[in-house]
């Protein structure tokens, strides 16, 4: 049986923490920032956990992390 490959696009976008949680960077922080409030931009800069609905799909892209 050949080794399973990690999805390289997912590897660049998601990180698995020591507690096996999956975190990602929030969207909408790259451009058109003038109309967004400072509080919103500040919160968009923080990491967020992957939603429960997407967790199964992301876990499938990381065959050796779980």
C-alpha positions in Angstrom: 0.0 0.0 0.0 1.6 3.3 -1.0 1.9 6.2 1.4 -1.0 8.7 1.4 -0.1 12.3 0.4 -1.0 15.4 2.4 -3.0 17.9 0.4 -0.5 20.7 -0.2 -3.2 23.4 -0.6 -4.6 22.4 2.7 -1.2 22.3 4.3 -0.7 26.0 3.4 -4.1 27.1 4.7 -4.6 25.0 7.9 -2.6 24.2 11.0 -3.2 21.4 13.4 -2.6 22.4 17.1 -1.1 20.1 19.7 -4.6 19.4 21.0 -5.6 18.2 17.5 -7.7 21.3 16.7 -7.7 22.7 13.2 -7.2 26.5 12.8 -7.3 28.7 9.8 -6.8 32.4 8.8 -10.0 34.4 8.4 -11.0 35.8 5.0 -11.6 39.4 3.9 -8.4 40.9 5.4 -6.5 41.4 2.1 -8.0 44.5 0.4 -10.8 47.1 0.5 -10.0 47.7 4.2 -11.0 51.4 4.2 -14.7 50.7 4.7 -14.1 48.1 7.4 -14.1 49.1 11.0 -10.9 48.9 13.0 -12.5 46.4 15.4 -13.5 44.2 12.5 -10.0 44.3 10.9 -8.4 43.5 14.2 -10.7 40.4 14.7 -10.0 39.3 11.1 -6.3 39.1 11.9 -6.8 36.4 14.5 -6.9 32.7 13.8 -10.2 30.8 14.0 -11.2 27.2 14.5 -12.5 25.2 11.5 -16.3 24.8 11.7 -17.8 21.4 12.6 -19.3 21.0 9.2 -15.9 21.3 7.5 -13.8 19.4 10.0 -14.3 16.0 8.4 -13.2 17.2 4.9 -10.1 18.9 6.3 -9.1 15.9 8.3 -9.2 13.8 5.2 -6.6 16.1 3.6 -4.2 15.4 6.5 -3.9 11.6 6.6 -1.2 11.4 9.3 -2.1 14.2 11.7 -5.0 12.5 13.5 
